[in-house]
Amino acid sequence: MAADRITIFTDGACKGNPGRGGWAAVLYQDGAQQVVSGHDPWTTNNRMEMLAAIRGLEAAGLVDEVVIYSDSTLVVNTMTKGWKRNKNHDLWEQLDRLSQDKRITWKWVRGHNGTPGNELADTIASREAGLPGPEAAGLPTSASQRPGTGRPGTTGRSRRSTP
């Protein structure tokens, strides 16, 4: 993706907390949509929320200007208001590193409130976590696998589509 601006909707989900978790980022740029998602067999919801933002920024590549929508007050307020980072320092470091050379606008969106990008990210993250959800998420059946968090047992998927 090589344009100047990209919009990313992120979400994380967990079946039990801790438990099996899933994350998803839905990227929109110039009328195209890209979905990246993955799961972790033993994690927390906060880690999945953070990982969704990390993987979304990684998928954004060299784009300078990014708007990230998240329903996680932890992620948004830590990145915009300097909330204290008590846990998950490995993921905060990744998020900081990926944010360094980009102009990022962090926006909180109320979850489960009908915002299409957030609803899609939630559906995919929930499926990745093994939670019931609508089949409308359309996860690919044959996707390339890549590490999700660098820990054993994690997976990630990527899919692009254009209207």
CORUR-V531626 format. One record per backbone hydrogen bond with DSSP energy under -0.5 kcal/mol. CO is the residue of the C=O (numbers start at 1). NH is the residue of the N-H. E is the energy in kcal/mol with one decimal. If there is no record, write none. Layout:
CO;NH;E / CO;NH;E
This chain:
4;65;-2.0 / 6;67;-2.2 / 7;28;-3.0 / 8;69;-3.3 / 9;26;-3.0 / 10;71;-0.6 / 11;24;-2.3 / 13;22;-2.6 / 14;16;-1.0 / 15;20;-1.0 / 18;17;-0.6 / 19;43;-2.8 / 20;15;-3.5 / 21;40;-2.2 / 22;13;-2.8 / 23;38;-1.9 / 24;11;-2.1 / 25;27;-0.6 / 25;36;-2.5 / 26;9;-2.6 / 27;34;-2.4 / 28;7;-2.4 / 29;32;-2.4 / 31;163;-0.9 / 32;29;-2.3 / 33;161;-3.2 / 34;27;-3.4 / 35;159;-2.5 / 36;25;-2.7 / 37;157;-4.0 / 38;23;-2.3 / 39;155;-1.5 / 40;21;-3.0 / 43;18;-0.7 / 43;19;-2.2 / 44;48;-1.7 / 45;49;-2.5 / 46;50;-2.3 / 47;51;-2.7 / 48;52;-2.1 / 49;53;-1.4 / 50;54;-2.3 / 51;55;-3.0 / 52;56;-2.0 / 53;57;-2.4 / 54;58;-2.4 / 55;59;-2.3 / 56;60;-1.4 / 57;61;-0.6 / 58;61;-1.1 / 60;63;-1.5 / 64;66;-0.5 / 64;103;-3.1 / 65;6;-1.9 / 66;68;-0.5 / 66;105;-2.7 / 67;8;-3.1 / 67;69;-0.5 / 68;107;-3.1 / 69;10;-2.5 / 70;109;-2.0 / 71;73;-0.8 / 72;76;-2.4 / 73;77;-2.6 / 74;78;-1.8 / 75;79;-2.0 / 76;80;-1.7 / 77;81;-2.5 / 77;83;-1.2 / 78;82;-0.6 / 84;86;-0.9 / 88;91;-0.7 / 88;92;-2.1 / 89;93;-2.3 / 90;94;-1.5 / 91;95;-2.6 / 92;96;-2.7 / 93;97;-2.4 / 94;98;-2.5 / 95;99;-1.4 / 96;100;-1.0 / 97;100;-0.6 / 99;102;-1.4 / 102;104;-0.9 / 103;66;-2.7 / 104;106;-0.6 / 105;68;-2.7 / 105;107;-0.5 / 107;70;-2.3 / 110;113;-0.6 / 114;116;-0.7 / 115;119;-2.9 / 116;120;-2.4 / 117;121;-2.2 / 118;122;-2.6 / 119;123;-2.4 / 120;124;-2.4 / 121;125;-2.7 / 122;126;-2.6 / 123;127;-2.1 / 124;128;-2.5 / 125;129;-1.8 / 126;131;-3.1 / 127;130;-1.2 / 134;137;-1.1 / 135;138;-1.5 / 146;156;-0.7 / 151;154;-1.4 / 155;39;-1.3 / 156;146;-0.8 / 157;37;-2.3 / 159;35;-3.4 / 161;33;-2.9
